[in-house]
Amino acid sequence: MRRAHVIGLAALGAAALTLTGCEKPAPGITMFSGSSSIRSEALCWAFDSDQLDPGECADEILQGRATEGAQLLAAAPGNTVGISVDPVVAESGWNIVIGGQSLSETPLTTNYFRFTLPLQLGSQVLPVQIVSGQNSQIRGVWIVGLQPTQN
């Protein structure tokens, strides 16, 4: 009986070590336009605080120096683009930044926002940043490229 107890404790300890090695997934967003949609996890997310530490990946993304992990969404000029965020993102507040310009004066606290793409979009991919946080405290960042298509 004692040997079975020791083996059980060893197995439980190994399982605990395995679980602590797992990373929890970062919150996500879903963007869609027409019949196209993408789901993306945050490229940077502060799991244990309300703000990313200085020097974390958000600075490079927000300044346009890093775009690894960005997904493309096909969207026609003049069409509506919708963005749905996970509840933790909405609770933290979030905003959409295109070309350095925020689409909202104050952080959004809803799970959904939509906007219309400009008609004169051109043919270049348009980078869209979704930034979670309030009062210059950034908690998370996503980047999606809008790929112009024809209707």
TORKOL-799766 format. One line per 10 residues: number of its first residue (from 1); their letters; for each residue x, z, y of C-alpha. Coordinates in nm, 2 decimals, decimal comma, m for minus. Layout:
N
NUM> A> X/Z/Y; ...
This chain:
151
1> MRRAHVIGLA> 0,00/0,00/0,00; 0,28/0,09/0,24; 0,45/m0,26/0,19; 0,12/m0,44/0,27; 0,09/m0,23/0,59; 0,45/m0,32/0,70; 0,39/m0,69/0,62; 0,06/m0,68/0,82; 0,23/m0,52/1,12; 0,51/m0,78/1,11
11> ALGAAALTLT> 0,26/m1,07/1,10; 0,07/m0,91/1,39; 0,39/m0,88/1,59; 0,49/m1,24/1,52; 0,14/m1,35/1,64; 0,17/m1,15/1,96; 0,51/m1,31/2,03; 0,36/m1,66/1,97; 0,07/m1,59/2,20; 0,29/m1,47/2,49
21> GCEKPAPGIT> 0,49/m1,79/2,47; 0,17/m1,99/2,55; 0,11/m2,10/2,91; m0,24/m2,09/3,05; m0,35/m2,42/3,19; m0,35/m2,47/3,56; m0,69/m2,53/3,72; m0,81/m2,88/3,74; m1,00/m3,13/3,96; m1,20/m3,44/3,87
31> MFSGSSSIRS> m1,21/m3,74/4,10; m1,44/m4,03/4,05; m1,55/m4,35/4,22; m1,79/m4,60/4,07; m1,74/m4,60/3,70; m1,38/m4,47/3,71; m1,28/m4,10/3,69; m0,98/m3,89/3,62; m0,92/m3,52/3,54; m0,60/m3,36/3,66
41> EALCWAFDSD> m0,44/m3,02/3,63; m0,26/m2,88/3,94; 0,10/m3,00/3,98; 0,17/m2,65/4,13; m0,04/m2,34/4,10; 0,02/m1,97/4,18; m0,12/m1,79/3,88; m0,03/m1,44/3,98; m0,09/m1,45/4,36; m0,29/m1,61/4,64
51> QLDPGECADE> 0,01/m1,82/4,75; 0,30/m2,02/4,60; 0,64/m1,88/4,65; 0,86/m2,06/4,91; 1,06/m2,34/4,75; 0,81/m2,41/4,47; 0,71/m2,77/4,41; 0,43/m2,78/4,67; 0,67/m2,83/4,96; 0,81/m3,15/4,81
61> ILQGRATEGA> 0,47/m3,28/4,72; 0,31/m3,21/5,06; 0,60/m3,38/5,23; 0,57/m3,69/5,01; 0,90/m3,65/4,83; 0,76/m3,58/4,49; 0,48/m3,77/4,32; 0,55/m3,72/3,95; 0,24/m3,64/3,76; 0,01/m3,83/4,00
71> QLLAAAPGNT> m0,27/m4,02/3,83; m0,43/m4,34/3,97; m0,80/m4,38/4,03; m0,94/m4,73/4,08; m1,17/m4,73/4,39; m1,31/m5,01/4,60; m1,30/m5,00/4,98; m1,63/m4,88/5,11; m1,72/m4,69/4,80; m1,78/m4,32/4,77
81> VGISVDPVVA> m1,51/m4,10/4,61; m1,62/m3,76/4,47; m1,41/m3,47/4,40; m1,51/m3,18/4,18; m1,29/m2,87/4,15; m1,28/m2,58/3,91; m1,44/m2,26/4,03; m1,11/m2,07/4,09; m1,01/m2,36/4,33; m1,34/m2,33/4,52
91> ESGWNIVIGG> m1,30/m1,96/4,55; m0,95/m2,00/4,69; m1,06/m2,26/4,94; m0,94/m2,62/4,93; m0,90/m2,93/5,14; m0,83/m3,30/5,10; m0,54/m3,45/5,28; m0,50/m3,83/5,32; m0,21/m3,97/5,53; m0,13/m3,62/5,67
101> QSLSETPLTT> m0,49/m3,59/5,79; m0,73/m3,33/5,65; m1,08/m3,44/5,58; m1,23/m3,11/5,67; m1,16/m2,88/5,97; m1,20/m2,57/5,76; m1,12/m2,51/5,38; m1,40/m2,61/5,15; m1,55/m2,33/4,93; m1,79/m2,55/4,73
111> NYFRFTLPLQ> m1,71/m2,72/4,39; m1,78/m3,07/4,52; m1,70/m3,30/4,81; m1,74/m3,67/4,86; m1,62/m3,92/5,12; m1,63/m4,29/5,17; m1,31/m4,50/5,15; m1,23/m4,71/5,46; m1,31/m5,08/5,44; m0,97/m5,17/5,56
121> LGSQVLPVQI> m0,79/m4,99/5,28; m0,54/m5,27/5,21; m0,37/m5,33/4,87; m0,13/m5,03/4,86; m0,20/m4,71/4,66; m0,34/m4,45/4,89; m0,20/m4,10/4,80; m0,46/m3,82/4,82; m0,35/m3,46/4,82; m0,59/m3,18/4,72
131> VSGQNSQIRG> m0,45/m2,85/4,85; m0,59/m2,51/4,75; m0,56/m2,21/4,98; m0,64/m2,09/5,33; m0,46/m2,00/5,65; m0,14/m2,20/5,56; m0,12/m2,00/5,23; m0,10/m2,27/4,96; m0,21/m2,17/4,62; m0,21/m2,51/4,44
141> VWIVGLQPTQ> m0,16/m2,88/4,49; m0,28/m3,20/4,32; m0,20/m3,55/4,41; m0,40/m3,86/4,31; m0,33/m4,22/4,40; m0,64/m4,43/4,50; m0,58/m4,78/4,37; m0,78/m5,03/4,57; m0,99/m5,27/4,37; m1,26/m5,53/4,45
151> N> m1,63/m5,46/4,42
